[in-house]
Amino acid sequence: MTPTERAKALKREAATLHFDVCGIAAADPADPQDLLGQWLAQGCHADMNWLAATKEIRQDVQRKLPGTRSVVVVARNYYAPPPRANSDYTDAACPTGRVSRYAWGRDYHRALLKPLRKLGRFVAALEPHARVYCCIDSGPVLEKFWAARAGVGWIGKNSLVLRRDLGSWFFLGVILATVELASDRPMPDQCGSCTLCLEACPTQAIVAPRTVDARRCISYHTIENRNEIPPELQGHFADWIFGCDICQDVCPYNRKVPYTTETDFHARPNQARLDLDELAATDEETFRNRFTGTPILRAKHRGIQRNAAIARENHAGKSEEGRGGTVKLA
Ligand code: B12
């Protein structure tokens, strides 16, 4: 088969496996301008030292899989309908905390790795002795960069990969392959002069178009930060207790996205909003049992309790920037 025929066959297989988009890029050097290096040098990664520790490998797929010739990028829509149950909405008597949409259902790593590996085996079978490496999120790969190169979308001003049809409500998965495949063209930037995401971020975490400073990002603090959250930011978190969708919710491309066909990503009962009283009374084992198999486990029991305490303070209207009502870790 020619590289073009292989690419066509691979895309048919990706569609059969329910991936919404599949694009291919030639494995040229990533990040020649060292944008990752500049971002790290400015400290924008906060305490995510694992990003700095894997810088070189992220910038060069050959270090991860020697002989890589093609990078296959898939996207899977996770835009789920909002839950209907009353208990999923907050009221004064029963304060709840908001969970970002990507975490309403099953853990996406678990849901997508199986079909991605299946697609990886399909690619590997296209050429004798071919090798592949598959990853979703947790591998040392610059997924957004490769998605842009492979024409899956463009990097929007909120730094997420965007498309006209799916907005940014999709997960990315990547396959590095030693197989030669015909590559796709990058998509032009379609953000235009819009700056809604930069303006809407309550902590001004989008410090320049396409650049997020994690030290200010609600998503970083509520998911990845294992320490205390800077008191001056806490009052801006409103009721977000796991991740944040503000820079996506305001994006015009995110308004008319079809709901995902993947029921794994539909909201589980009481998972789009978590009861703050219940969380406060939850011990570590109960937390683990309740959230195993969901992205929420990532924040850990201590982190979710910290976040819930901040949401409670904000709910009570006590917390204001720079004064009183802040939450410290025990
Ligand atoms: C670290 C990380 C985070 C961090 C840092 C966010 C960030 N913007 O980097 C935190 C914890 C804050 C985070 C939050 C979220 N994340 Co996250 N995250 C990642 C991870 C693991 C690495 C991203 C990374 O390399 N950052 C480093 C910096 C340098 O990269 P960057 O943001 O792309 O910024 C640079 C580019 O914009 C670059 N740039 C601009 N133009 C161009 C052009 C080219 C060609 C190149 C090379 C670079 C470039 O310059 C910037 C540096 O100044 C990826 C998975 C992966 N392995 O890639 C998921 C990932 C980006 N996250 C994802 C998601 C869903 C989220 C959240 C929406 C979750 C939520 N609801 O809370 C938020 C969104 C917040 C936001 N606006 O970014 C998805 C995004 C899917 C999509 N449609 O784009 C990914 C791809 C995971 C996945 N497999 O689906 N995340």
Residues whose N, C-alpha, C, O or C-beta is under 5 A from the ligand:
A	BS01	B12	D31 L35 L36 W39 S100 Y102 I136 D137 G139 V141 L142 E143 K144 F145 I155 N158 S159 L160 V161 S168 F170 F171 L172 R210 T211 V212 A214 C217 S219 Y220 E224 G243 C244 D245 C247
